[in-house]
Structures are given as C-alpha cells and as structure tokens.
C-alpha cells in the first residue's frame, strides 16, 4: 500500500467504475496464432542478411535474467569466438528452429501469413534547462500528487491494469487533462527542460522517449516515467473531424503544415488529446544505440522491434521479411512493446534517432512475415 493508504484503495474502486462504464472498442473477430515449424530455406533473404549486425542485440537480450530455458543457448552464444555473418547464421541454425507465425481467423478458412509492419524512432530536439524566449514548452517529471494504483492489488482479476488520479481533501479525482495542466501547482519545479517547439514536445510524448540537445551542445536522454491517466486522443482524427484535413492529409507532415498555417489553433489542437506523458532524465549511454525498450536493454537501430509479448516473448530473435516495398529481410530482436502493437504477426521496427530515422519511420507501412527463431530444446511459446 502506498503512503496514501486507504485513499489509494478508494481511488481504485472509484475509477474502476469509470473503467467499467467507459466506451468499449468494437469486438474483433477472434483469431488464433499458430507457430508452424518450417525450414531455413523458406526464409527469404536469410543467406544474404548481414546477421552479425544483430549479434550484439541478441547478446544484450541474453543478459536479461528470468528467461527459463534460455540459459544453455545464451551461454553458447556468449562463447561464439567471432561473430561474422556466416558464423552467426551457423550458430542460429544449429541451436534454433524457425517458427512461422500464421494467424487463422475463427469461423473462416483464412490463414494470414503476413501482418502490419510499421516504424518508430527516437526524436532529437532542441531544449533549454531554463524558461527563456523561444523555449516555452516544458517537459515534466511526475508530479508529487500523482497517484498510480495497480487495480490488481484490490481486484486480482484486474492484474496489470492501472489507474491514475489525485487526492483533493478526502476525495479522489482524475488527474488534470492537458488543457488544465499549466495551472497545476504541483508541477512547478518539475520542469526537466523547455523545448522550442510545442508540436515536437507533443510528438515526443507519443514516442515516449527522445534526446534533447541543450544550449551548450550537451545531449541528454528523456525516457517515459508515467502519465496522467487521461485517455489518448489522436489530434489527426480531431483535425479530420473538424474538417481541417482529409484522412489522407492527417499524417505528421500534414498536421505540421496545417498548424504552421494556423498557429492560433495550436493550443486547441494539442489540448484535444488530454493524455500527458511525464519523463525522467536518463544517461545517454552509447550514442549509437536507442533508448531502453520494454526488455530493459538499449534498442539497436534496424535490429530491434516492438511486438505483442503475448505472442512473441521479449528477447526472442525474429526474422522478418516484407512482401513489398520497402524490402526488408533481416534478423531482428523482439526487445520492446507498444500500445498499438497488438496480435501477431505484427511488429514496429526501430529506425534509429533523429530526422533521417523519423523520415524512414514515417514511410514504413508494409506487410511482413515473421519467423520466431526458437531454441530447439523449448516447446513453442
């Protein structure tokens, strides 16, 4: 129990009622994922991939404790004397088996061998430690009055679900939405940096992490710490609903261009999403690597993916192959998760840091096949 004691339990019960009455997503057609053992020759591009580029990511995942059944194969990987493309392929073929992820839809004969592959990146923005002209957008660490409660501690059936709020007297209320956040006295002194662009700060919240270059050239990294518990609303959908943009125009470049032409509506548009992310400052570490993913290891550009861990356990080597442009056929590691990454085969491809990575991620939307490379001594997940 937190220092708020009974108030935290009350929060869970009060907000649970809100969860139960909230609008629900449409019920999707039930599907079933199969892991079909296949031959290595069926993996397109397997013999031409620069597999050694993924080896450090595989070793990093192997160092994460608490993965039953992986000790032997990870110990063997650590003993590989030289990691070349050929030696990595030989090691994987000797110790792993490829399992093709195939989704079958209940009530039909459809067997889907591909799923959506998208891209994500780590932004790098300009910022200042102090509020000064041109740097007016603060990014905050979590406020002291933010309550975060695991509902599973009150109702076991809700394990893993969390709610957030704040205490006003003896009453628990939802935390401030974005439009009211500037007036929250509890946030004063929690500004980590001030950015020079409000939309970039908003997009950094969507990504969940990023790098900030300060006035003196120092680069710091910010990572997700918490959020205000309000629902996420797409500003692209908001602009479409307002008749400002068509569906085709409501991508990041389209939104950026529209807001540049209508700066007087910037606050209105951003406030249409009440959800706010709070950050923590993290060591930059190796600048060639990305932020830490859900598995707790630094993401490798071009070799890390986000997955639904219900179908692809974190730390698993995966071979992906797109069925169209852009052509990607490569060994990657499942090292991250994401709220929009649900089901299988489905993945989000980490493109790296900065503007070039942002451009690549923004264009990446393809159908891809996924093969889990699974230790031979383990049953399928």
PyMOL commands that set and color helices and strands:
alter all, ss='L'
color gray80, all
select helices_A, chain A and resi 6-21+40-42+51-62+71-78+85-95+151-153+156-158+178-181+185-187+198-207+235-241+252-261+263-271+355-363
alter helices_A, ss='H'
color red, helices_A
select strands_A, chain A and resi 31-37+96-105+111-112+115-128+137-140+147-150+162-168+171-173+191-195+209-213+219-227+277-282+304-306+317-322+329-336+347-353+365-375
alter strands_A, ss='S'
color yellow, strands_A
deselect
rebuild
show_as cartoon
